[in-house]
Amino acid sequence: MQTLAQSWLVLSLTSSAFLLGLVSVFQFAPMLVLGLFAGVVADRVPKRRLLVATQAISAVLAGTLAILTFTDTIQLWQIYLLGFLLGVNNAFDMPTRQAFVVEMVGKEDLPNAIALNSSLFNAARIVGPAVAGALLAAFGPAACFAINSVSYVAVITGLLMMKVNPVAVAKVTQRRLDQIREGLRYVRRTPEILRPVVLVGFVATFGMNFNIWVPLLAKNDLSGGAGSFGLLMSSMGVGSFLGALGLAFLVSSVRRWMLFTTAAALGIGNLLLGLVGAIPLAVPVAMLVLAGIGLCSTTTMAIANTTVQTAAPDELRGRIMSVYTTVFTGTAPFGALIASSIANRYGAPTSIMIGATVTLLAVIGVLLAGGAKLSVREHLHLPIRRA
């Protein structure tokens, strides 16, 4: 809800694709700078305690955005500042939250837990945008920000009520910089981790700039309003939800070829979305394409996440997941700048199709770099326990 409302608010204030893209720059750039250091922190402190702190900070930032918007004193620089502070907070929250999963369920159930967690996350992506679209039309963005702020009470309560078996935090004699190097060295020397991380970096940079593309399509190319924007994002959430459920309930094992197949399908889906905006076709057609894109993007990221976490040793998991999240979200500022600059000059459909083309080339390139014929070891069968 907050993501959708924030994008619509910026477009309402500026009508600029480039200035909309700067929101992602400010919000995700801190991950690029702080992500690896945050992974060291996640390995050295109790993860639940750190998560309670980061969620409380997120609540305060959302509440501040709600007050500024409700009092009609909001300015663009304030949105950028709050986005930057949220990015700093998320730099610590994201790798900690990823690594915390294994403390809740253990390694045996980790692949299934990731898939089910993705299902719930994407179920929220169905409801959130639809409700946000209605609230935006009826009450404006402040209502979305306020509800988001209050919702963190449930998150923090849930964290405090969990019964977990925390991994003991070992006393560390290494310097933080040496610990970061140790994590990076392990990623570089482990193909089972390096290949998904590299592919995720390309896909996240060029193939997943939907916070920029979709509002521009809704407003400029498909001639829709806030309600259409909400429907488009909800459609993507439906596809994401179905993809996560399929991974959790129908797939007996995760194989490496699945990662490249779904990433390639995401690139093809983006090409179709660009064509829908360029022609242009009706909003329902764009909804159908976005549902397919959501399915492909979620399965790609869930398979990559499962592969990386399963291959990571317990003592390095926080640092390895910080590398993963740094690549996944830390590249977003570059992707946002590229996508918004192209959209500002040539339109959103052209920006989408260029991103799709680079995504497909990245899939081919990473495949060829690792050898077109995967060895038995590289297939990496990862069992998924039935939910």
N, C-alpha and C positions, 0 to 999 in steps of 0.2 A: 504493500500500500504506500509506504513512504517513498520507495523508488519511483513508482509511477507518478505520485503527486508532485514529487520534487522535479521530475523531468517536465511535467506540464507547467509547473510554476515558472521554471526558467524560460520555457518557450513563450509563456504569456508575458514575461517581463522584457524579453529581448527579440524573439522570433529569429534567432541566429543559431544555425546548426553548430558553428564553431564554439560559441559560448556555451551551448549545451554540452559539447564534448569536454570542455574544461572542467565540468563538474566531476566527470570520471577521472580526469587528471589529478585533481586535488584529493579525491577520495581514495584513489588507489596508489598514488605515488609513494606514500609512506611505507606501504608494504615492500616496495622495491628497495627502500633504504634500510628499514628496520626488520624486515622479515627474518633474515638469518640470525640476527641477534635475538629476536623473539623466540626462535626455536631453542636457543641455549637456555633462555629463561624457562621455557616450558619443560625442559629436561631437569631443571634444578629446583623447582618449587612445586608444591601440591597443585595439581591442575584444576581441581574443583574450586579451590580458593581463588585462583587467578580468574577463572571464568565468572564467578560471582562478581568480582570487581569490574571486569570488562562489560558485563551486561548492565550493571548499575550505571556506568558511565554512558552507555548507549541510550539508556532511558533518559538521562539528563539532557543529552544532546538533542534527542527527538522532542523533548518537552520545550526546550529553548526555541527550536525551529517552529513549533506550534504557536508559542506565545508571540514571536516576532511576526508571524504570518497573520494571526488573528487580530493583532493590533494594527495591522497594515503599515508596519514600519520595516518590513523585510526589504533588504537590498541585495543585489547580486553578490557583493563581496562577502556578505554575511553567510550566504549559502555556501560559497567557496570555503570560508573559514570553518564552518561547522562540518562540511564534508571532509576537510583536511583533518580535523580533530577526530572525526569518526574513523578515518583511515588509519591514524596513529593507533587508535584503540583496537581496530580490527587486526592490525599487524600482530598484536599479541593474542587476540582472541582466536583467530582462525587456525593457526597451527596447534594451539592448545586444545581447541575443541575437536580437531581431527584426531589428535593423539589420545584424547580422553576416551574415545569410543572403546578402545581395547581394554581399558580399565573397567568398563561397564559389562562387557560381554566375554572377554577373553579372545585369544587368537582363533580358536576353533570356529567360533560363530562370527568372526569379523567380516567376511565377505557378505554374508546375509544381513548383518547389522547395517553395513554401509548401504546396501540396496534398500532396506526398509527405511532407513533414515532419509534416503533420497526420495522415497515414495511420499513420506510425510511432508518433507520440504516442498515437493512439487504439488502436493495437494493444496498447500497454502498458496502456491502460485496460481492456482485456479480460482480460489475464492477471493484472495486479496485484490487482484486487479479488477475483478468484476465489481466488488464492493467499492473499491476506490473510485472507479469510473462513475458509479452512482452518487457517491459522496461528493466527488468533485463537481458534478453537475448541479447538485442540490445545495451544498454548503461550502464548497471551496476546499483548497488543499489543507487548511489548518486542521480540519476535522481528522484527516488521515494521519497527520503528524501526531495529534493528541492521542488517538487510539493506539498508535504504535508505541508511544511513550508508556502508556498505562499497561500495555501488554507485557512489558518486561517484568512486572510483578509476578506473573505466572511463571516466567522463565526462571527467575531467581528462586522462587518457591520450589519449583521442580528440581533444581540443582541441589538445594538443601535437603530435599526429601529422599534423594537417591541413596541406595545402599550399594556401595561400590567396594571393590578390593583394590585400593590404590597401590600402584607400583612404588616400592621404596625408593626414595630420592637419595641416591648415593652421594657421598661426599666427593667433591670434585677438586682435584689439585691442579688441573690444567687451566691455563688462562682462557678467557672467553674466545679470543681470536683463534687459539689453537683448537678449541672445540668446534668452532665454525668450520675451520679447515678440515677437521676430521670428518664432519658431516658431508662437506662438498667432495672430499676425496672418495668417500664411500659411494656417493651417487655416481661420480665419474667412472669408477671402476666396476660398477655393477650394471650390466646391460639391462637386466630385468627392471631396473629403476630408471636408468638414463633415457632409454628409448621413449617410455610413456611421458616423462617429464618434458623432453624436447618437443614431442608431438603436441602435448597440451599447450606449450608455450606458443606455438604457431597458431593453433586453433583459437586460443583465447585472444590473441592479438588481432587476428584478421577475420575470424569467422563468428564471433559472438558479441558484436557491438550493438545488441538489440535495444539497449537503453537509448541509443542515438537513432538507430534506423527506424524503429517502430513508431515513436511519436512523430517523426518527420513524415513517414508514409501516411499515418492517420490524418495529419493536419494538412499536408500539402498535396500529396499524390492521390489519396483516396477520398479527399474532401470530407473527412469525418470530424467529429468533435471528441470531447473527453470520453463519452460513452463508447464510441468506436475504438478509441485507444484502449480502454479497459477490456473490451471484448477481444481485441487482437492479442493482448498480453495473456488473458485468461485462456485463449485457445492454445497458446504456446505452453501454458501450464498444464492443460489437459494432456497434451502429447508427452510432456515430461513425466507426468504422473503415470501414464500408461507404460512408458518405457521403464521407469523404475520398478513398477509392479511386475512387469514381465521379467526383468532381471532377477527379482527376488523370488518369484514363484515358479517360473517356467524353465529357467536356464540351470542345468545341473552342474556346469563348470564354466569358468571364464577362460577363454583361450585368446592368445595374442592376436589372432587374425580378426577377432571381433572388434578390437579397438580400432584397427585400420579401416574395417568395413563401415562402422558407424561414423567415423570421422569423415570418410569419403561421402557417405550419404548426407551428412550435414552440409558439406560443400555443395552438393547437387541441389539440396533443398534451398540453400541460399540463392543459387542461380535462379531457381524458379520464383523465389520471392522477389528478386530484382525485376524479373520479367513481369510479374503481377503489377508492380508499381509503375513500370515503364509504359505498359500498354494504354491506360491502366484497367484492371479488372475490378470486380465488385469486392466489397469488404468480406463477404462470406468466403470467397475464393482465397483471399489472403489468410483468413482464419484457418482454413483447411491446410494450407501450406505451412503456416506457423505451427500447427499441431504436429506435423511431421518433423519439422525442425526441432521442436521441443523434445520429441521422442529420441531423435538422434543425438542431440547435445547432452541429454541426461545420461543415456547409456554410455556414451563416450567417456564422460567425466567419471561416472561410477566405476567403470571397468579400469580406467587409469588409476583411480584412487585405491581400489582394491588391490591392484597389482603392486603398487608402490608400498602400501602398508603391509602387505603380506611378506614382501621381501625385506622389510626393514627390521633390524634387531631392536629389542626393547630399549636398550640403553641409548640408541641413536634415533628413535622414532620421532621425537619432537623436532630434532634438527633436520631430519630427512623430510618430514612433513612441512617444515618451514621452507625448505627448498621448493617443494611442490607448490605450496600456496604462494610463495614469492613469484614463481614463474607464472602461475595461473592468474593471480590478481595483480602482481607487480607489473606485468606487461600491459595491463589494461590502459594506463595513461597513453602509451604509445599507440595502441590500437584506436583509442578514442580520438586522439589528435589526427591520425591518418584518416579514419572514417569520417570525422566531422569536417575536416578540411576538404576532402573530395566531395562530400555531400553539399558543402557550402558553395562549391564552385560548379559542380556538374549535376547535383541532385542525389537524393537518397538511393534510387534504383541503381545508378552507376556505381556508387560507393559499395552497395551490397554485392554487386556482381564482381567487382574487383576483389573484394574480400573473399568471395567464394572461390575464385580462381586461384588465389594464393593458398587457400586451405587445401584444395585438391593437389596442388603442386607440392605442398608440404607433406601430405600423406605419401605421395610417390617418392619424394626425396628421402624421408626417414626410412621407408621400406627398403629402398635401394642402398642406403648407407649401412643398414644392418644385414644386407644380403637378401636377395629376393626369395631364396628358399630357406625358411626358418628351420633350425634344427629342432630335434625333439625337446631339448632343454628350453629352447626359446618359446615353445608353445605354452609352457608354464600353465599346466592345468591347475586351476584353483577351485576346489570344491565349494559349492554354495549349499548350505543346509537349507532344507525346505522350511518356510516360515510356518 
